[in-house]
Amino acid sequence: MLHVRVISPGETTGEVLAAIRDDPTVANLVLLRGVALGGRGDLFMFDLARESANPILQQLRRLGLERSGSIAFSEQDTLLSAAAEKAEQAAPGRPSDGVIWDAIEADARESSKLSWSFAVFLLLAVLLAGIGRYLDQPILIVGAMVVAPEFAPISAICFGLARGRRHLVPPALGTLVGGYVGATVVAVLVWFTTAWLGQVDGHRATSGPQTQFIIHPDGWSFAVALLAGVAGVLALTAAKSGTLVGVFISVVTVPAAGTVALTAAVGAWAEAGSSLLQLIVNLAGMVLAGTVTLLVQRVLWHRVVVPRQQERDREPTAD
């Protein structure tokens, strides 16, 4: 269930009430008049079945409340309410299958922006991956994958392409490419300095049977990227962060960038080129699969969920 809070100017309160009061997927409605906007606005609070969030939010946005007031909602971890259970039963599908497009768009808009935290985490992940390749330690490679934050801008690109929000794609692509270029350049300088100090062995930097897969992109690499892109988008739309961690561990993106930095610093250009190809293959696969997954979810929503809701809404009239 979602907990929704709406601030409405007095002149639109009646329309807001009409939009939500008789919806069977709404429960525990509270209306406090004259407590917002300096006494000129009213506050609504109610619980809403996750699967029915999109039509309700669309109605509220048609009233212009995001400009004249506000619309806020959050996931309920625990809710003990018979009314809420009844509202959940009235909604089509399962809560975990509900996709809240406004929430995904808000996350995508934020993920498309380059931040210091994104750049630092990506740099740390690239350095850690380079060390993992140099020491031939898969456990360090896995650690680098977990630290890496690159799926955030990837998901923003997928959303922008799938939902027609093309303005989100350039900044997200800039964040992704700029982040990787910046992190790799800094990592090359770190490895070059380390090699200049005599702490890096060129042969060791280009060998290691346990991590050799990083420099051998193939069809399986692309297949894994496709599967990871599907899983990542499903994890985001269903708000399952634990699954998202598994996506990070499965895709050889950051390890490839770390290997590019390591091998470029010691002049092993063939391995650097192979690692760069591995990085491009994985990123392209995730973007492709993530975009297609969102398109499929959108089609299923309009052809399965929406007709069910319309049929449900006609039932009281038929009675």
One Martini backbone bead per residue (centre of mass of N, CA, C, O) as a GRO file, in nm:
protein
  319
    1MET     BB    1   0.100   0.034   0.015
    2LEU     BB    2   0.007   0.371  -0.004
    3HIS     BB    3   0.093   0.695   0.113
    4VAL     BB    4  -0.111   0.984   0.072
    5ARG     BB    5  -0.040   1.339   0.000
    6VAL     BB    6  -0.265   1.623  -0.033
    7ILE     BB    7  -0.253   1.955  -0.166
    8SER     BB    8  -0.539   2.178  -0.182
    9PRO     BB    9  -0.714   2.400  -0.308
   10GLY     BB   10  -1.032   2.491  -0.239
   11GLU     BB   11  -1.139   2.486  -0.547
   12THR     BB   12  -1.038   2.157  -0.577
   13THR     BB   13  -1.152   1.970  -0.352
   14GLY     BB   14  -1.403   1.847  -0.483
   15GLU     BB   15  -1.251   1.699  -0.714
   16VAL     BB   16  -1.071   1.528  -0.537
   17LEU     BB   17  -1.294   1.381  -0.382
   18ALA     BB   18  -1.427   1.256  -0.638
   19ALA     BB   19  -1.168   1.087  -0.728
   20ILE     BB   20  -1.137   0.910  -0.433
   21ARG     BB   21  -1.387   0.828  -0.257
   22ASP     BB   22  -1.511   0.583  -0.465
   23ASP     BB   23  -1.256   0.425  -0.455
   24PRO     BB   24  -1.182   0.091  -0.368
   25THR     BB   25  -0.849   0.150  -0.344
   26VAL     BB   26  -0.937   0.336  -0.111
   27ALA     BB   27  -0.818   0.430   0.221
   28ASN     BB   28  -0.833   0.621   0.492
   29LEU     BB   29  -0.977   0.895   0.467
   30VAL     BB   30  -0.848   1.235   0.501
   31LEU     BB   31  -0.988   1.567   0.588
   32LEU     BB   32  -0.825   1.893   0.607
   33ARG     BB   33  -0.939   2.205   0.660
   34GLY     BB   34  -0.742   2.490   0.641
   35VAL     BB   35  -0.412   2.372   0.677
   36ALA     BB   36  -0.322   2.510   0.403
   37LEU     BB   37  -0.202   2.771   0.237
   38GLY     BB   38  -0.281   2.977   0.462
   39GLY     BB   39  -0.598   2.855   0.471
   40ARG     BB   40  -0.656   2.786   0.141
   41GLY     BB   41  -0.607   2.480   0.213
   42ASP     BB   42  -0.609   2.122   0.178
   43LEU     BB   43  -0.585   1.796   0.344
   44PHE     BB   44  -0.487   1.483   0.219
   45MET     BB   45  -0.531   1.139   0.345
   46PHE     BB   46  -0.424   0.814   0.211
   47ASP     BB   47  -0.478   0.486   0.105
   48LEU     BB   48  -0.312   0.294  -0.167
   49ALA     BB   49  -0.307   0.087  -0.410
   50ARG     BB   50  -0.041   0.027  -0.607
   51GLU     BB   51  -0.194  -0.063  -0.876
   52SER     BB   52  -0.372   0.233  -0.861
   53ALA     BB   53  -0.186   0.486  -0.886
   54ASN     BB   54  -0.193   0.602  -1.176
   55PRO     BB   55  -0.492   0.702  -1.210
   56ILE     BB   56  -0.495   0.884  -0.961
   57LEU     BB   57  -0.250   1.063  -1.034
   58GLN     BB   58  -0.365   1.163  -1.303
   59GLN     BB   59  -0.609   1.312  -1.187
   60LEU     BB   60  -0.448   1.507  -1.005
   61ARG     BB   61  -0.276   1.632  -1.238
   62ARG     BB   62  -0.515   1.748  -1.404
   63LEU     BB   63  -0.561   1.964  -1.160
   64GLY     BB   64  -0.266   2.089  -1.090
   65LEU     BB   65  -0.129   2.010  -0.801
   66GLU     BB   66   0.184   2.037  -0.862
   67ARG     BB   67   0.137   2.362  -0.869
   68SER     BB   68  -0.092   2.445  -0.642
   69GLY     BB   69   0.044   2.210  -0.471
   70SER     BB   70   0.057   1.862  -0.369
   71ILE     BB   71   0.228   1.534  -0.425
   72ALA     BB   72   0.252   1.253  -0.202
   73PHE     BB   73   0.442   0.936  -0.170
   74SER     BB   74   0.459   0.615   0.012
   75GLU     BB   75   0.572   0.335   0.141
   76GLN     BB   76   0.431   0.063   0.322
   77ASP     BB   77   0.552  -0.160   0.546
   78THR     BB   78   0.315  -0.116   0.770
   79LEU     BB   79  -0.042  -0.227   0.771
   80LEU     BB   80  -0.320  -0.216   0.999
   81SER     BB   81  -0.602  -0.285   0.786
   82ALA     BB   82  -0.907  -0.372   0.666
   83ALA     BB   83  -0.947  -0.150   0.451
   84ALA     BB   84  -0.679  -0.200   0.305
   85GLU     BB   85  -0.733  -0.495   0.228
   86LYS     BB   86  -0.983  -0.434   0.057
   87ALA     BB   87  -0.839  -0.246  -0.145
   88GLU     BB   88  -0.636  -0.459  -0.245
   89GLN     BB   89  -0.853  -0.660  -0.357
   90ALA     BB   90  -0.972  -0.445  -0.571
   91ALA     BB   91  -0.711  -0.472  -0.705
   92PRO     BB   92  -0.527  -0.546  -0.967
   93GLY     BB   93  -0.324  -0.778  -0.893
   94ARG     BB   94  -0.005  -0.718  -0.762
   95PRO     BB   95   0.187  -0.511  -0.581
   96SER     BB   96   0.473  -0.596  -0.711
   97ASP     BB   97   0.351  -0.525  -1.018
   98GLY     BB   98   0.339  -0.234  -0.970
   99VAL     BB   99   0.371   0.064  -1.172
  100ILE     BB  100   0.512   0.381  -1.089
  101TRP     BB  101   0.575   0.625  -1.306
  102ASP     BB  102   0.632   0.876  -1.133
  103ALA     BB  103   0.858   0.746  -0.963
  104ILE     BB  104   1.045   0.665  -1.196
  105GLU     BB  105   1.080   0.952  -1.309
  106ALA     BB  106   1.205   1.079  -1.059
  107ASP     BB  107   1.449   0.891  -1.050
  108ALA     BB  108   1.552   0.952  -1.336
  109ARG     BB  109   1.600   1.255  -1.298
  110GLU     BB  110   1.814   1.213  -1.073
  111SER     BB  111   2.003   0.999  -1.225
  112SER     BB  112   2.089   1.207  -1.466
  113LYS     BB  113   2.271   1.333  -1.251
  114LEU     BB  114   2.570   1.459  -1.174
  115SER     BB  115   2.768   1.351  -0.895
  116TRP     BB  116   2.994   1.312  -0.650
  117SER     BB  117   2.905   1.035  -0.550
  118PHE     BB  118   2.910   0.893  -0.821
  119ALA     BB  119   3.209   0.950  -0.894
  120VAL     BB  120   3.338   0.820  -0.643
  121PHE     BB  121   3.217   0.536  -0.659
  122LEU     BB  122   3.324   0.475  -0.942
  123LEU     BB  123   3.623   0.510  -0.881
  124LEU     BB  124   3.642   0.296  -0.659
  125ALA     BB  125   3.548   0.062  -0.840
  126VAL     BB  126   3.773   0.081  -1.055
  127LEU     BB  127   4.011   0.043  -0.862
  128LEU     BB  128   3.919  -0.227  -0.740
  129ALA     BB  129   3.912  -0.380  -1.011
  130GLY     BB  130   4.210  -0.343  -1.081
  131ILE     BB  131   4.316  -0.499  -0.837
  132GLY     BB  132   4.168  -0.762  -0.899
  133ARG     BB  133   4.319  -0.812  -1.166
  134TYR     BB  134   4.613  -0.798  -1.063
  135LEU     BB  135   4.555  -1.028  -0.827
  136ASP     BB  136   4.337  -1.234  -0.914
  137GLN     BB  137   4.048  -1.140  -0.753
  138PRO     BB  138   3.715  -1.201  -0.753
  139ILE     BB  139   3.623  -1.065  -0.485
  140LEU     BB  140   3.702  -0.776  -0.582
  141ILE     BB  141   3.517  -0.768  -0.823
  142VAL     BB  142   3.255  -0.794  -0.666
  143GLY     BB  143   3.295  -0.541  -0.493
  144ALA     BB  144   3.294  -0.343  -0.734
  145MET     BB  145   3.005  -0.409  -0.832
  146VAL     BB  146   2.858  -0.311  -0.574
  147VAL     BB  147   2.965  -0.010  -0.573
  148ALA     BB  148   2.850   0.046  -0.834
  149PRO     BB  149   2.627   0.320  -0.990
  150GLU     BB  150   2.543   0.278  -1.310
  151PHE     BB  151   2.228   0.201  -1.315
  152ALA     BB  152   2.094   0.473  -1.286
  153PRO     BB  153   2.147   0.600  -1.575
  154ILE     BB  154   2.044   0.356  -1.730
  155SER     BB  155   1.748   0.377  -1.633
  156ALA     BB  156   1.704   0.662  -1.747
  157ILE     BB  157   1.741   0.588  -2.042
  158CYS     BB  158   1.520   0.376  -2.061
  159PHE     BB  159   1.287   0.560  -1.980
  160GLY     BB  160   1.319   0.779  -2.197
  161LEU     BB  161   1.273   0.580  -2.438
  162ALA     BB  162   1.002   0.432  -2.345
  163ARG     BB  163   0.835   0.721  -2.254
  164GLY     BB  164   0.932   0.985  -2.420
  165ARG     BB  165   1.180   1.116  -2.234
  166ARG     BB  166   1.426   1.260  -2.401
  167HIS     BB  167   1.547   1.470  -2.190
  168LEU     BB  168   1.690   1.233  -2.013
  169VAL     BB  169   1.918   1.115  -2.194
  170PRO     BB  170   2.161   1.313  -2.217
  171PRO     BB  171   2.232   1.340  -1.910
  172ALA     BB  172   2.260   1.034  -1.857
  173LEU     BB  173   2.478   0.983  -2.071
  174GLY     BB  174   2.677   1.187  -1.953
  175THR     BB  175   2.706   1.049  -1.678
  176LEU     BB  176   2.807   0.776  -1.778
  177VAL     BB  177   3.044   0.862  -1.963
  178GLY     BB  178   3.179   1.072  -1.778
  179GLY     BB  179   3.226   0.883  -1.540
  180TYR     BB  180   3.404   0.673  -1.687
  181VAL     BB  181   3.619   0.861  -1.799
  182GLY     BB  182   3.709   0.990  -1.534
  183ALA     BB  183   3.775   0.729  -1.375
  184THR     BB  184   3.980   0.613  -1.581
  185VAL     BB  185   4.183   0.843  -1.587
  186VAL     BB  186   4.253   0.838  -1.288
  187ALA     BB  187   4.337   0.537  -1.282
  188VAL     BB  188   4.572   0.565  -1.481
  189LEU     BB  189   4.737   0.759  -1.305
  190VAL     BB  190   4.766   0.571  -1.067
  191TRP     BB  191   4.903   0.332  -1.219
  192PHE     BB  192   5.138   0.492  -1.342
  193THR     BB  193   5.259   0.580  -1.072
  194THR     BB  194   5.297   0.296  -0.959
  195ALA     BB  195   5.484   0.200  -1.189
  196TRP     BB  196   5.703   0.423  -1.156
  197LEU     BB  197   5.757   0.307  -0.852
  198GLY     BB  198   5.768  -0.022  -0.892
  199GLN     BB  199   5.460  -0.172  -0.816
  200VAL     BB  200   5.431  -0.282  -1.121
  201ASP     BB  201   5.367  -0.569  -1.312
  202GLY     BB  202   5.320  -0.629  -1.641
  203HIS     BB  203   5.254  -0.932  -1.640
  204ARG     BB  204   5.045  -0.932  -1.407
  205ALA     BB  205   4.849  -0.723  -1.550
  206THR     BB  206   4.812  -0.957  -1.807
  207SER     BB  207   4.725  -1.171  -1.587
  208GLY     BB  208   4.476  -1.420  -1.492
  209PRO     BB  209   4.261  -1.681  -1.484
  210GLN     BB  210   4.014  -1.575  -1.293
  211THR     BB  211   3.999  -1.279  -1.479
  212GLN     BB  212   3.992  -1.330  -1.801
  213PHE     BB  213   3.692  -1.259  -1.884
  214ILE     BB  214   3.724  -0.947  -1.918
  215ILE     BB  215   3.904  -0.984  -2.209
  216HIS     BB  216   3.639  -1.174  -2.327
  217PRO     BB  217   3.428  -1.088  -2.540
  218ASP     BB  218   3.090  -1.214  -2.601
  219GLY     BB  219   2.785  -1.352  -2.629
  220TRP     BB  220   2.758  -1.398  -2.323
  221SER     BB  221   2.792  -1.108  -2.235
  222PHE     BB  222   2.533  -1.006  -2.375
  223ALA     BB  223   2.335  -1.198  -2.237
  224VAL     BB  224   2.387  -1.103  -1.948
  225ALA     BB  225   2.310  -0.807  -1.999
  226LEU     BB  226   2.018  -0.858  -2.076
  227LEU     BB  227   1.929  -0.996  -1.813
  228ALA     BB  228   2.017  -0.764  -1.625
  229GLY     BB  229   1.833  -0.546  -1.745
  230VAL     BB  230   1.569  -0.681  -1.674
  231ALA     BB  231   1.618  -0.716  -1.368
  232GLY     BB  232   1.671  -0.417  -1.299
  233VAL     BB  233   1.398  -0.297  -1.387
  234LEU     BB  234   1.219  -0.480  -1.215
  235ALA     BB  235   1.342  -0.390  -0.946
  236LEU     BB  236   1.260  -0.090  -0.972
  237THR     BB  237   0.947  -0.121  -1.026
  238ALA     BB  238   0.927  -0.321  -0.753
  239ALA     BB  239   1.122  -0.234  -0.520
  240LYS     BB  240   1.394  -0.444  -0.541
  241SER     BB  241   1.706  -0.407  -0.412
  242GLY     BB  242   1.823  -0.693  -0.386
  243THR     BB  243   1.817  -0.756  -0.691
  244LEU     BB  244   2.005  -0.522  -0.780
  245VAL     BB  245   2.264  -0.636  -0.660
  246GLY     BB  246   2.273  -0.883  -0.849
  247VAL     BB  247   2.318  -0.718  -1.105
  248PHE     BB  248   2.594  -0.599  -1.035
  249ILE     BB  249   2.738  -0.890  -1.014
  250SER     BB  250   2.680  -0.987  -1.328
  251VAL     BB  251   2.831  -0.732  -1.457
  252VAL     BB  252   3.109  -0.635  -1.680
  253THR     BB  253   3.195  -0.313  -1.627
  254VAL     BB  254   3.390  -0.214  -1.408
  255PRO     BB  255   3.610  -0.429  -1.461
  256ALA     BB  256   3.669  -0.320  -1.743
  257ALA     BB  257   3.757  -0.034  -1.659
  258GLY     BB  258   3.986  -0.126  -1.468
  259THR     BB  259   4.146  -0.274  -1.696
  260VAL     BB  260   4.194  -0.038  -1.878
  261ALA     BB  261   4.365   0.123  -1.679
  262LEU     BB  262   4.586  -0.087  -1.621
  263THR     BB  263   4.677  -0.156  -1.922
  264ALA     BB  264   4.736   0.135  -2.015
  265ALA     BB  265   4.964   0.196  -1.803
  266VAL     BB  266   5.145  -0.063  -1.934
  267GLY     BB  267   5.081  -0.086  -2.260
  268ALA     BB  268   4.822  -0.292  -2.303
  269TRP     BB  269   4.625  -0.238  -2.569
  270ALA     BB  270   4.474  -0.499  -2.634
  271GLU     BB  271   4.339  -0.531  -2.352
  272ALA     BB  272   4.211  -0.255  -2.344
  273GLY     BB  273   4.028  -0.300  -2.593
  274SER     BB  274   3.874  -0.550  -2.485
  275SER     BB  275   3.762  -0.411  -2.231
  276LEU     BB  276   3.609  -0.188  -2.378
  277LEU     BB  277   3.423  -0.380  -2.530
  278GLN     BB  278   3.297  -0.504  -2.280
  279LEU     BB  279   3.169  -0.244  -2.178
  280ILE     BB  280   2.992  -0.178  -2.425
  281VAL     BB  281   2.831  -0.442  -2.440
  282ASN     BB  282   2.700  -0.422  -2.155
  283LEU     BB  283   2.564  -0.145  -2.179
  284ALA     BB  284   2.396  -0.205  -2.433
  285GLY     BB  285   2.238  -0.447  -2.320
  286MET     BB  286   2.099  -0.300  -2.083
  287VAL     BB  287   1.953  -0.081  -2.243
  288LEU     BB  288   1.791  -0.263  -2.428
  289ALA     BB  289   1.648  -0.441  -2.213
  290GLY     BB  290   1.526  -0.212  -2.039
  291THR     BB  291   1.352  -0.081  -2.260
  292VAL     BB  292   1.183  -0.329  -2.337
  293THR     BB  293   1.066  -0.383  -2.057
  294LEU     BB  294   0.909  -0.115  -2.034
  295LEU     BB  295   0.735  -0.157  -2.286
  296VAL     BB  296   0.596  -0.413  -2.188
  297GLN     BB  297   0.473  -0.292  -1.931
  298ARG     BB  298   0.305  -0.081  -2.079
  299VAL     BB  299   0.133  -0.274  -2.247
  300LEU     BB  300   0.018  -0.440  -2.012
  301TRP     BB  301  -0.122  -0.208  -1.874
  302HIS     BB  302  -0.319  -0.125  -2.118
  303ARG     BB  303  -0.426  -0.441  -2.180
  304VAL     BB  304  -0.486  -0.539  -1.868
  305VAL     BB  305  -0.521  -0.341  -1.625
  306VAL     BB  306  -0.711  -0.121  -1.734
  307PRO     BB  307  -0.950  -0.303  -1.822
  308ARG     BB  308  -1.001  -0.410  -1.534
  309GLN     BB  309  -1.070  -0.136  -1.411
  310GLN     BB  310  -1.306  -0.068  -1.598
  311GLU     BB  311  -1.475  -0.314  -1.522
  312ARG     BB  312  -1.492  -0.247  -1.219
  313ASP     BB  313  -1.626   0.040  -1.255
  314ARG     BB  314  -1.899  -0.091  -1.392
  315GLU     BB  315  -2.031  -0.271  -1.175
  316PRO     BB  316  -2.217  -0.075  -1.009
  317THR     BB  317  -2.397   0.001  -1.256
  318ALA     BB  318  -2.498  -0.290  -1.318
  319ASP     BB  319  -2.635  -0.317  -1.028
   0.00000   0.00000   0.00000
